[in-house]
C-alpha cells in the first residue's frame, strides 16, 4: 500500500502532466481563462476538468483527485463546499479591485 506522501506525489505528477498535455495539444488553452467553480479564481483552461456542472482549475483538480485517492472526499461537491470561504475571498478581492479601477 502506498503512503499518503506517495499518493500526493503521484497525483501532483499526473495533474501536472494533464496540464502539459493540454498545452501540447492546444497551446491556446494556456491563455484561455475561466472562473474556477472551486477556488473562484480566474485560471487557465489548461489542465482543468469538468466534473458534472463544475469546472475546476488545475490546482483544484489536484486537490480533488488527491482527496479522492486518499478517501477524504466522495465527490467534488464536498471540496467545493469546503472551499466556500476561498471563493468569497476571491469575490471580495475582485470587487475591491473593480472599485479601485473605477475610482482612478
N, C-alpha and C positions, 0 to 999 in steps of 0.2 A: 504494500500500500504506500502511496506517495505521501510525503509530508505536506503540510499546509504551505510551506515555503516553495516546495517543488511545484505544487499546483499553481500557485500565484505566478511563479517564473514562467511556467509553461503557458499560462493564459496571456501573460504580457507579450510573449513571443508570437503567439497565434494572432492576437488582436493587432499588433504592430504589422505583422505580415499581411493581414487583411487590408490595412490602410495602404501599404506599399503596393499591393496587387491592384487595388482600385486606381491608384495614381498611374501605375504602369498601363493599365487597360484604357483609362480615360483621364489623362493628365489634367483636364479642366476641372475635374471633381475637387481637386485640392483648393480651388479658388471659388467654387460654388458653395454658398453658405445657407444655413438653415438654423432655426432656433431649436435646440435640443429639448425634447419633451421632459427630460430628466433633470438636468442641471440648469436649464433656462438660458444658457449662454449661446451666442451665435457662433456656430462651428462649421468646419468643412464637412462636405458630404463624404469625403474620402474616409473609408473605414467605418462609416455609420451603418446602422442596421435598423430596419423597420421591424418592430415587434408588435404585431397587430396594428392598433391605431397609433402607436407611439414610435417616433424615430429618435434613436439615441446616437449621440456623437461617439466617436471612437473611445474617448476617455470613459464615458458611461457604459459603453459596451463592455469594456474591461471590468468595470465594477459589477455589471450584471452577470457576465459569464463566469467571473470568479465566484460570485455569490451562488450561482447555480452549481458550480463544480464543488464548492465547499458545503453544499446543502444549507446555506444560510438564508436563501430566498427560494420560493417556489415559482414565482412569476415576476415579470418586470414591474407590475403594478406595486409590489411591495417596495421595490427600490425607488420608484417614483414617489410613493408616499413618504419614504424616509428622506428624500431629497427636497421636500417641500420648502423648508427654510432656505435652502440654497437658491431655489427658483425665485422666492420672494425677494431675496437679497439682490439677485440679478435685475429683477423688475425695478426695484428701488434705485439701483445704480443707473439704469437706463433713463429713468425719469429725471434724476438729478442731472445727468449729462445733457439730456434734451433741454432742460430748463436753462442750463448754463449756455448752451448754443444759442438759444432764443434770446437770452439777455445780453449777448455780446454784439 
